[in-house]
Amino acid sequence: MISPDFSLFIHSLATELELQAGAEESDALLFSIGKRVAARLPLPHCHTTASFELECNAILALIGWGRIALEYDPQKNILHLYINDHPQVGALGKPSGTWFASFYAGALTAWFAQTGETVTLRHVTAASGNGLAFAVDARD
């Protein structure tokens, strides 16, 4: 949740950024900011997916930006990443309320890289309609 003191500013900034730069440039900027945050708040060494999830959640709790959950689908051989209790900027973003999705994609991509994993996160529509959902694609 964004502090009420900053919510008006963040909403105005997000709206203006979308108007001035467009959605694609806005997403690219948010992705870069996410990577920068991950560099400032690096993960400790993680040996397992479970430890990666725990360490990401410790950092997200520190800054008050939600929780992640990793879920492997063996039938489709794909790892899904869900983010709940993430900050929202009103209805901004597509789908509505997902304006920070690219920020999370940048931070999580960088945290995966810190563990030696090169991944691409694809923002997908969450089955429940709440939170953010990503499919994690491993790259060689």
C-alpha positions in Angstrom: 0.0 0.0 0.0 1.2 3.5 -0.8 1.3 5.9 2.1 -1.6 8.3 1.8 0.9 11.1 1.9 2.3 10.0 -1.4 -0.7 8.4 -3.2 -1.8 11.7 -4.9 1.7 12.4 -6.0 2.3 8.8 -7.3 -1.1 8.8 -9.2 -0.3 12.2 -10.8 3.2 11.1 -11.7 2.0 7.8 -13.2 -0.7 9.6 -15.2 1.6 12.2 -16.5 4.3 9.6 -17.4 1.7 7.6 -19.4 0.6 10.8 -21.2 4.1 12.1 -21.9 6.0 8.9 -22.7 3.3 6.3 -23.4 2.7 2.9 -21.9 5.7 1.2 -23.5 8.2 3.8 -22.3 6.6 3.9 -18.9 6.9 0.1 -18.6 10.5 0.3 -19.7 11.3 2.9 -17.0 9.5 1.0 -14.3 11.4 -2.2 -15.3 14.7 -0.3 -15.0 13.6 1.1 -11.6 12.8 -2.4 -10.4 16.2 -3.6 -11.4 17.8 -0.7 -9.6 15.8 -1.5 -6.4 16.9 -5.1 -6.6 20.6 -4.0 -6.9 20.1 -1.8 -3.8 18.3 -4.6 -1.9 20.1 -7.7 -3.0 19.0 -11.2 -2.1 21.2 -13.4 0.1 22.4 -16.6 -1.5 19.4 -18.9 -2.3 19.9 -22.6 -2.9 16.2 -23.5 -3.6 13.1 -22.0 -5.0 11.6 -22.0 -1.5 14.5 -20.0 -0.2 14.2 -17.6 -3.1 10.5 -17.0 -2.3 11.3 -16.5 1.4 14.1 -14.0 0.7 12.0 -12.0 -1.8 9.2 -11.8 0.7 11.5 -10.6 3.4 12.7 -7.7 1.1 9.1 -6.9 0.0 8.0 -6.9 3.6 10.8 -4.5 4.5 9.5 -2.0 1.9 5.8 -2.9 2.4 5.3 -3.9 -1.2 3.4 -7.2 -1.0 4.2 -10.9 -1.0 5.1 -13.3 -3.8 4.2 -16.9 -4.2 5.9 -19.3 -6.6 3.9 -22.2 -8.1 5.1 -24.8 -10.5 2.7 -26.3 -13.0 4.1 -29.7 -13.9 1.6 -30.4 -16.6 2.6 -27.2 -18.5 6.2 -27.3 -17.2 6.0 -23.6 -16.2 6.7 -21.6 -13.1 4.1 -19.0 -12.1 4.8 -16.1 -9.8 2.0 -14.3 -8.0 2.2 -11.0 -6.2 -0.5 -10.1 -3.7 -1.0 -6.9 -1.6 1.0 -4.9 -4.1 0.6 -1.1 -4.3 -1.9 0.1 -6.9 -2.1 3.5 -8.5 -5.9 3.7 -8.8 -7.1 1.9 -11.9 -4.0 2.7 -13.9 -2.4 -0.1 -15.8 -3.7 -2.8 -18.2 -5.5 -4.7 -16.8 -6.8 -2.1 -14.3 -4.7 -1.7 -11.2 -1.5 -3.3 -12.5 0.6 -0.1 -13.2 3.5 -1.4 -11.1 3.7 -4.8 -12.9 6.8 -3.8 -14.9 8.5 -2.6 -11.7 8.0 -6.1 -10.2 9.2 -7.7 -13.4 12.4 -5.7 -13.3 13.1 -6.4 -9.6 12.3 -10.1 -9.8 14.3 -10.6 -13.0 17.3 -9.0 -11.3 16.8 -11.1 -8.2 16.7 -14.3 -10.3 19.9 -13.1 -12.0 21.5 -12.7 -8.6 20.9 -16.4 -8.1 22.5 -17.2 -11.5 19.1 -17.7 -13.3 18.4 -15.8 -16.5 14.6 -15.5 -16.9 11.9 -13.4 -18.6 8.8 -12.7 -16.7 5.6 -12.5 -18.8 2.8 -10.6 -17.1 -0.4 -12.7 -17.4 -3.9 -12.2 -16.1 -4.3 -13.6 -12.6 -6.9 -16.4 -12.4 -8.5 -14.8 -9.4 -8.4 -11.3 -10.9 -6.6 -10.0 -7.8 -2.9 -9.4 -7.6 -0.3 -9.7 -10.3 0.7 -12.9 -12.1 3.7 -13.7 -14.2 4.8 -16.8 -16.1 8.6 -17.3 -15.6 10.4 -18.3 -18.8 13.9 -19.6 -18.3 16.5 -18.5 -20.9 19.7 -20.3 -21.7 
